[in-house]
Amino acid sequence: MLEAYSDESGIHDSVVVFALAGYVAPADEWEKFASKWLSMLERQEIKEFHTSDCEAGRGELEGCSRERRDELIARLVEQ
């Protein structure tokens, strides 16, 4: 069985660009990925990762330096 994950950006009235991305993989691969992803978030002491919050230094990443946020993105991408 295959599972998909997708996300969009740019659905607000004031935005002129819409983007959609997605990934498809076998269900067991998603389970492996989810386990690694959640472990990485736990090591970074965050519950959820939202790129928009990371870029703006909001939410759980409020007060984090740009360097710390860039490092977080690099580590998450490695997963």
Backbone as XML, in Angstrom:
<?xml version="1.0"?>
<chain id="A" units="angstrom">
  <residue number="1" name="MET">
    <atom name="N" x="0.837" y="-1.172" z="0.000"/>
    <atom name="CA" x="0.000" y="0.000" z="0.000"/>
    <atom name="C" x="0.886" y="1.241" z="0.000"/>
  </residue>
  <residue number="2" name="LEU">
    <atom name="N" x="0.513" y="2.217" z="-0.804"/>
    <atom name="CA" x="1.219" y="3.496" z="-0.849"/>
    <atom name="C" x="0.479" y="4.527" z="-0.018"/>
  </residue>
  <residue number="3" name="GLU">
    <atom name="N" x="1.249" y="5.428" z="0.587"/>
    <atom name="CA" x="0.684" y="6.562" z="1.313"/>
    <atom name="C" x="1.307" y="7.827" z="0.749"/>
  </residue>
  <residue number="4" name="ALA">
    <atom name="N" x="0.571" y="8.918" z="0.862"/>
    <atom name="CA" x="1.061" y="10.193" z="0.337"/>
    <atom name="C" x="0.998" y="11.263" z="1.408"/>
  </residue>
  <residue number="5" name="TYR">
    <atom name="N" x="1.905" y="12.208" z="1.313"/>
    <atom name="CA" x="1.904" y="13.394" z="2.137"/>
    <atom name="C" x="2.000" y="14.566" z="1.179"/>
  </residue>
  <residue number="6" name="SER">
    <atom name="N" x="1.159" y="15.564" z="1.391"/>
    <atom name="CA" x="1.237" y="16.762" z="0.554"/>
    <atom name="C" x="1.023" y="17.999" z="1.417"/>
  </residue>
  <residue number="7" name="ASP">
    <atom name="N" x="1.495" y="19.113" z="0.920"/>
    <atom name="CA" x="1.346" y="20.385" z="1.630"/>
    <atom name="C" x="1.253" y="21.481" z="0.586"/>
  </residue>
  <residue number="8" name="GLU">
    <atom name="N" x="0.549" y="22.523" z="0.957"/>
    <atom name="CA" x="0.373" y="23.650" z="0.044"/>
    <atom name="C" x="0.839" y="24.933" z="0.696"/>
  </residue>
  <residue number="9" name="SER">
    <atom name="N" x="1.049" y="25.927" z="-0.135"/>
    <atom name="CA" x="1.386" y="27.260" z="0.325"/>
    <atom name="C" x="0.802" y="28.246" z="-0.676"/>
  </residue>
  <residue number="10" name="GLY">
    <atom name="N" x="0.318" y="29.358" z="-0.170"/>
    <atom name="CA" x="-0.172" y="30.401" z="-1.061"/>
    <atom name="C" x="-1.651" y="30.338" z="-1.349"/>
  </residue>
  <residue number="11" name="ILE">
    <atom name="N" x="-2.452" y="29.946" z="-0.375"/>
    <atom name="CA" x="-3.898" y="29.873" z="-0.616"/>
    <atom name="C" x="-4.640" y="31.112" z="-0.113"/>
  </residue>
  <residue number="12" name="HIS">
    <atom name="N" x="-3.894" y="32.090" z="0.354"/>
    <atom name="CA" x="-4.508" y="33.307" z="0.889"/>
    <atom name="C" x="-4.800" y="34.295" z="-0.238"/>
  </residue>
  <residue number="13" name="ASP">
    <atom name="N" x="-5.808" y="35.119" z="-0.061"/>
    <atom name="CA" x="-6.239" y="36.054" z="-1.100"/>
    <atom name="C" x="-5.138" y="36.990" z="-1.590"/>
  </residue>
  <residue number="14" name="SER">
    <atom name="N" x="-4.248" y="37.407" z="-0.692"/>
    <atom name="CA" x="-3.231" y="38.389" z="-1.067"/>
    <atom name="C" x="-2.016" y="37.773" z="-1.767"/>
  </residue>
  <residue number="15" name="VAL">
    <atom name="N" x="-1.988" y="36.469" z="-1.916"/>
    <atom name="CA" x="-0.837" y="35.787" z="-2.507"/>
    <atom name="C" x="-1.080" y="35.531" z="-3.999"/>
  </residue>
  <residue number="16" name="VAL">
    <atom name="N" x="-0.039" y="35.771" z="-4.808"/>
    <atom name="CA" x="-0.189" y="35.581" z="-6.252"/>
    <atom name="C" x="0.425" y="34.267" z="-6.742"/>
  </residue>
  <residue number="17" name="VAL">
    <atom name="N" x="1.088" y="33.531" z="-5.846"/>
    <atom name="CA" x="1.726" y="32.278" z="-6.224"/>
    <atom name="C" x="1.176" y="31.161" z="-5.346"/>
  </residue>
  <residue number="18" name="PHE">
    <atom name="N" x="0.862" y="30.052" z="-5.969"/>
    <atom name="CA" x="0.400" y="28.867" z="-5.257"/>
    <atom name="C" x="1.419" y="27.752" z="-5.474"/>
  </residue>
  <residue number="19" name="ALA">
    <atom name="N" x="1.756" y="27.029" z="-4.413"/>
    <atom name="CA" x="2.695" y="25.915" z="-4.525"/>
    <atom name="C" x="2.102" y="24.679" z="-3.866"/>
  </residue>
  <residue number="20" name="LEU">
    <atom name="N" x="2.359" y="23.537" z="-4.457"/>
    <atom name="CA" x="1.914" y="22.268" z="-3.911"/>
    <atom name="C" x="3.051" y="21.272" z="-4.080"/>
  </residue>
  <residue number="21" name="ALA">
    <atom name="N" x="3.358" y="20.564" z="-3.001"/>
    <atom name="CA" x="4.408" y="19.544" z="-3.052"/>
    <atom name="C" x="3.886" y="18.288" z="-2.380"/>
  </residue>
  <residue number="22" name="GLY">
    <atom name="N" x="4.436" y="17.165" z="-2.775"/>
    <atom name="CA" x="3.998" y="15.931" z="-2.157"/>
    <atom name="C" x="5.008" y="14.819" z="-2.326"/>
  </residue>
  <residue number="23" name="TYR">
    <atom name="N" x="4.856" y="13.826" z="-1.490"/>
    <atom name="CA" x="5.696" y="12.634" z="-1.518"/>
    <atom name="C" x="4.808" y="11.412" z="-1.439"/>
  </residue>
  <residue number="24" name="VAL">
    <atom name="N" x="5.181" y="10.370" z="-2.157"/>
    <atom name="CA" x="4.456" y="9.104" z="-2.127"/>
    <atom name="C" x="5.479" y="8.021" z="-1.809"/>
  </residue>
  <residue number="25" name="ALA">
    <atom name="N" x="5.121" y="7.135" z="-0.870"/>
    <atom name="CA" x="6.024" y="6.051" z="-0.501"/>
    <atom name="C" x="5.212" y="4.897" z="0.077"/>
  </residue>
  <residue number="26" name="PRO">
    <atom name="N" x="5.801" y="3.708" z="0.119"/>
    <atom name="CA" x="5.129" y="2.586" z="0.764"/>
    <atom name="C" x="4.878" y="2.892" z="2.248"/>
  </residue>
  <residue number="27" name="ALA">
    <atom name="N" x="3.799" y="2.374" z="2.784"/>
    <atom name="CA" x="3.397" y="2.660" z="4.168"/>
    <atom name="C" x="4.506" y="2.340" z="5.166"/>
  </residue>
  <residue number="28" name="ASP">
    <atom name="N" x="5.217" y="1.238" z="4.980"/>
    <atom name="CA" x="6.263" y="0.887" z="5.942"/>
    <atom name="C" x="7.425" y="1.885" z="5.917"/>
  </residue>
  <residue number="29" name="GLU">
    <atom name="N" x="7.686" y="2.497" z="4.774"/>
    <atom name="CA" x="8.726" y="3.536" z="4.702"/>
    <atom name="C" x="8.303" y="4.780" z="5.474"/>
  </residue>
  <residue number="30" name="TRP">
    <atom name="N" x="7.015" y="5.127" z="5.412"/>
    <atom name="CA" x="6.514" y="6.268" z="6.179"/>
    <atom name="C" x="6.678" y="6.016" z="7.663"/>
  </residue>
  <residue number="31" name="GLU">
    <atom name="N" x="6.439" y="4.780" z="8.103"/>
    <atom name="CA" x="6.603" y="4.450" z="9.525"/>
    <atom name="C" x="8.049" y="4.662" z="9.953"/>
  </residue>
  <residue number="32" name="LYS">
    <atom name="N" x="9.002" y="4.224" z="9.139"/>
    <atom name="CA" x="10.420" y="4.426" z="9.448"/>
    <atom name="C" x="10.745" y="5.917" z="9.490"/>
  </residue>
  <residue number="33" name="PHE">
    <atom name="N" x="10.258" y="6.631" z="8.481"/>
    <atom name="CA" x="10.518" y="8.070" z="8.422"/>
    <atom name="C" x="9.937" y="8.783" z="9.641"/>
  </residue>
  <residue number="34" name="ALA">
    <atom name="N" x="8.685" y="8.478" z="9.988"/>
    <atom name="CA" x="8.021" y="9.133" z="11.120"/>
    <atom name="C" x="8.790" y="8.904" z="12.409"/>
  </residue>
  <residue number="35" name="SER">
    <atom name="N" x="9.289" y="7.703" z="12.603"/>
    <atom name="CA" x="10.061" y="7.402" z="13.804"/>
    <atom name="C" x="11.328" y="8.255" z="13.872"/>
  </residue>
  <residue number="36" name="LYS">
    <atom name="N" x="12.054" y="8.325" z="12.764"/>
    <atom name="CA" x="13.270" y="9.155" z="12.717"/>
    <atom name="C" x="12.943" y="10.633" z="12.915"/>
  </residue>
  <residue number="37" name="TRP">
    <atom name="N" x="11.880" y="11.087" z="12.245"/>
    <atom name="CA" x="11.488" y="12.494" z="12.310"/>
    <atom name="C" x="11.134" y="12.893" z="13.740"/>
  </residue>
  <residue number="38" name="LEU">
    <atom name="N" x="10.312" y="12.085" z="14.397"/>
    <atom name="CA" x="9.901" y="12.399" z="15.762"/>
    <atom name="C" x="11.084" y="12.353" z="16.724"/>
  </residue>
  <residue number="39" name="SER">
    <atom name="N" x="12.001" y="11.432" z="16.507"/>
    <atom name="CA" x="13.207" y="11.371" z="17.342"/>
    <atom name="C" x="14.048" y="12.626" z="17.172"/>
  </residue>
  <residue number="40" name="MET">
    <atom name="N" x="14.167" y="13.087" z="15.924"/>
    <atom name="CA" x="14.944" y="14.302" z="15.671"/>
    <atom name="C" x="14.286" y="15.509" z="16.338"/>
  </residue>
  <residue number="41" name="LEU">
    <atom name="N" x="12.972" y="15.623" z="16.202"/>
    <atom name="CA" x="12.275" y="16.734" z="16.851"/>
    <atom name="C" x="12.474" y="16.692" z="18.363"/>
  </residue>
  <residue number="42" name="GLU">
    <atom name="N" x="12.395" y="15.499" z="18.936"/>
    <atom name="CA" x="12.582" y="15.353" z="20.378"/>
    <atom name="C" x="13.989" y="15.785" z="20.788"/>
  </residue>
  <residue number="43" name="ARG">
    <atom name="N" x="14.990" y="15.377" z="20.024"/>
    <atom name="CA" x="16.374" y="15.781" z="20.331"/>
    <atom name="C" x="16.544" y="17.291" z="20.236"/>
  </residue>
  <residue number="44" name="GLN">
    <atom name="N" x="15.777" y="17.918" z="19.348"/>
    <atom name="CA" x="15.854" y="19.372" z="19.182"/>
    <atom name="C" x="14.927" y="20.106" z="20.151"/>
  </residue>
  <residue number="45" name="GLU">
    <atom name="N" x="14.193" y="19.328" z="20.951"/>
    <atom name="CA" x="13.283" y="19.852" z="21.968"/>
    <atom name="C" x="12.153" y="20.700" z="21.374"/>
  </residue>
  <residue number="46" name="ILE">
    <atom name="N" x="11.607" y="20.218" z="20.247"/>
    <atom name="CA" x="10.420" y="20.847" z="19.673"/>
    <atom name="C" x="9.387" y="19.764" z="19.386"/>
  </residue>
  <residue number="47" name="LYS">
    <atom name="N" x="8.123" y="20.150" z="19.423"/>
    <atom name="CA" x="7.033" y="19.189" z="19.215"/>
    <atom name="C" x="6.598" y="19.116" z="17.763"/>
  </residue>
  <residue number="48" name="GLU">
    <atom name="N" x="6.608" y="20.255" z="17.087"/>
    <atom name="CA" x="6.199" y="20.327" z="15.682"/>
    <atom name="C" x="7.156" y="21.238" z="14.941"/>
  </residue>
  <residue number="49" name="PHE">
    <atom name="N" x="7.359" y="20.961" z="13.668"/>
    <atom name="CA" x="8.188" y="21.826" z="12.855"/>
    <atom name="C" x="7.349" y="22.406" z="11.739"/>
  </residue>
  <residue number="50" name="HIS">
    <atom name="N" x="7.355" y="23.726" z="11.659"/>
    <atom name="CA" x="6.700" y="24.445" z="10.568"/>
    <atom name="C" x="7.749" y="25.371" z="9.959"/>
  </residue>
  <residue number="51" name="THR">
    <atom name="N" x="8.023" y="25.197" z="8.680"/>
    <atom name="CA" x="9.046" y="26.007" z="8.033"/>
    <atom name="C" x="8.769" y="27.496" z="8.185"/>
  </residue>
  <residue number="52" name="SER">
    <atom name="N" x="7.515" y="27.891" z="8.049"/>
    <atom name="CA" x="7.195" y="29.328" z="8.167"/>
    <atom name="C" x="7.548" y="29.856" z="9.555"/>
  </residue>
  <residue number="53" name="ASP">
    <atom name="N" x="7.297" y="29.080" z="10.590"/>
    <atom name="CA" x="7.676" y="29.500" z="11.946"/>
    <atom name="C" x="9.186" y="29.550" z="12.103"/>
  </residue>
  <residue number="54" name="CYS">
    <atom name="N" x="9.865" y="28.580" z="11.512"/>
    <atom name="CA" x="11.323" y="28.551" z="11.595"/>
    <atom name="C" x="11.924" y="29.774" z="10.904"/>
  </residue>
  <residue number="55" name="GLU">
    <atom name="N" x="11.447" y="30.074" z="9.718"/>
    <atom name="CA" x="11.970" y="31.221" z="8.969"/>
    <atom name="C" x="11.723" y="32.541" z="9.700"/>
  </residue>
  <residue number="56" name="ALA">
    <atom name="N" x="10.570" y="32.662" z="10.355"/>
    <atom name="CA" x="10.211" y="33.913" z="11.020"/>
    <atom name="C" x="10.615" y="33.954" z="12.487"/>
  </residue>
  <residue number="57" name="GLY">
    <atom name="N" x="11.108" y="32.834" z="13.028"/>
    <atom name="CA" x="11.457" y="32.799" z="14.447"/>
    <atom name="C" x="10.224" y="32.904" z="15.334"/>
  </residue>
  <residue number="58" name="ARG">
    <atom name="N" x="9.148" y="32.213" z="14.938"/>
    <atom name="CA" x="7.894" y="32.239" z="15.700"/>
    <atom name="C" x="7.655" y="30.883" z="16.354"/>
  </residue>
  <residue number="59" name="GLY">
    <atom name="N" x="6.557" y="30.814" z="17.099"/>
    <atom name="CA" x="6.135" y="29.553" z="17.701"/>
    <atom name="C" x="7.194" y="29.012" z="18.639"/>
  </residue>
  <residue number="60" name="GLU">
    <atom name="N" x="7.435" y="27.724" z="18.551"/>
    <atom name="CA" x="8.427" y="27.089" z="19.418"/>
    <atom name="C" x="9.838" y="27.616" z="19.178"/>
  </residue>
  <residue number="61" name="LEU">
    <atom name="N" x="10.055" y="28.250" z="18.044"/>
    <atom name="CA" x="11.395" y="28.737" z="17.711"/>
    <atom name="C" x="11.557" y="30.231" z="17.966"/>
  </residue>
  <residue number="62" name="GLU">
    <atom name="N" x="10.585" y="30.818" z="18.647"/>
    <atom name="CA" x="10.684" y="32.240" z="18.992"/>
    <atom name="C" x="11.893" y="32.453" z="19.893"/>
  </residue>
  <residue number="63" name="GLY">
    <atom name="N" x="12.686" y="33.428" z="19.547"/>
    <atom name="CA" x="13.872" y="33.741" z="20.331"/>
    <atom name="C" x="15.113" y="32.974" z="19.909"/>
  </residue>
  <residue number="64" name="CYS">
    <atom name="N" x="14.978" y="31.999" z="19.009"/>
    <atom name="CA" x="16.147" y="31.259" z="18.520"/>
    <atom name="C" x="16.876" y="32.099" z="17.473"/>
  </residue>
  <residue number="65" name="SER">
    <atom name="N" x="18.174" y="32.033" z="17.512"/>
    <atom name="CA" x="18.971" y="32.789" z="16.540"/>
    <atom name="C" x="18.789" y="32.220" z="15.141"/>
  </residue>
  <residue number="66" name="ARG">
    <atom name="N" x="19.107" y="33.030" z="14.136"/>
    <atom name="CA" x="19.069" y="32.582" z="12.747"/>
    <atom name="C" x="19.993" y="31.380" z="12.566"/>
  </residue>
  <residue number="67" name="GLU">
    <atom name="N" x="21.171" y="31.425" z="13.198"/>
    <atom name="CA" x="22.123" y="30.323" z="13.101"/>
    <atom name="C" x="21.518" y="29.025" z="13.650"/>
  </residue>
  <residue number="68" name="ARG">
    <atom name="N" x="20.871" y="29.094" z="14.776"/>
    <atom name="CA" x="20.240" y="27.912" z="15.389"/>
    <atom name="C" x="19.135" y="27.366" z="14.491"/>
  </residue>
  <residue number="69" name="ARG">
    <atom name="N" x="18.339" y="28.263" z="13.898"/>
    <atom name="CA" x="17.254" y="27.827" z="13.020"/>
    <atom name="C" x="17.789" y="27.205" z="11.734"/>
  </residue>
  <residue number="70" name="ASP">
    <atom name="N" x="18.865" y="27.768" z="11.188"/>
    <atom name="CA" x="19.488" y="27.183" z="9.999"/>
    <atom name="C" x="20.061" y="25.803" z="10.306"/>
  </residue>
  <residue number="71" name="GLU">
    <atom name="N" x="20.669" y="25.671" z="11.478"/>
    <atom name="CA" x="21.215" y="24.379" z="11.909"/>
    <atom name="C" x="20.097" y="23.341" z="12.044"/>
  </residue>
  <residue number="72" name="LEU">
    <atom name="N" x="18.971" y="23.747" z="12.590"/>
    <atom name="CA" x="17.826" y="22.851" z="12.738"/>
    <atom name="C" x="17.351" y="22.362" z="11.370"/>
  </residue>
  <residue number="73" name="ILE">
    <atom name="N" x="17.199" y="23.268" z="10.428"/>
    <atom name="CA" x="16.769" y="22.887" z="9.085"/>
    <atom name="C" x="17.757" y="21.894" z="8.474"/>
  </residue>
  <residue number="74" name="ALA">
    <atom name="N" x="19.035" y="22.162" z="8.607"/>
    <atom name="CA" x="20.063" y="21.257" z="8.055"/>
    <atom name="C" x="19.930" y="19.864" z="8.661"/>
  </residue>
  <residue number="75" name="ARG">
    <atom name="N" x="19.717" y="19.781" z="9.945"/>
    <atom name="CA" x="19.590" y="18.468" z="10.597"/>
    <atom name="C" x="18.325" y="17.744" z="10.152"/>
  </residue>
  <residue number="76" name="LEU">
    <atom name="N" x="17.243" y="18.472" z="10.012"/>
    <atom name="CA" x="15.997" y="17.836" z="9.589"/>
    <atom name="C" x="16.083" y="17.344" z="8.149"/>
  </residue>
  <residue number="77" name="VAL">
    <atom name="N" x="16.761" y="18.098" z="7.297"/>
    <atom name="CA" x="16.909" y="17.715" z="5.893"/>
    <atom name="C" x="17.748" y="16.443" z="5.782"/>
  </residue>
  <residue number="78" name="GLU">
    <atom name="N" x="18.727" y="16.281" z="6.667"/>
    <atom name="CA" x="19.574" y="15.090" z="6.655"/>
    <atom name="C" x="18.762" y="13.822" z="6.896"/>
  </residue>
  <residue number="79" name="GLN">
    <atom name="N" x="17.654" y="13.945" z="7.586"/>
    <atom name="CA" x="16.820" y="12.777" z="7.893"/>
    <atom name="C" x="16.127" y="12.321" z="6.649"/>
  </residue>
</chain>
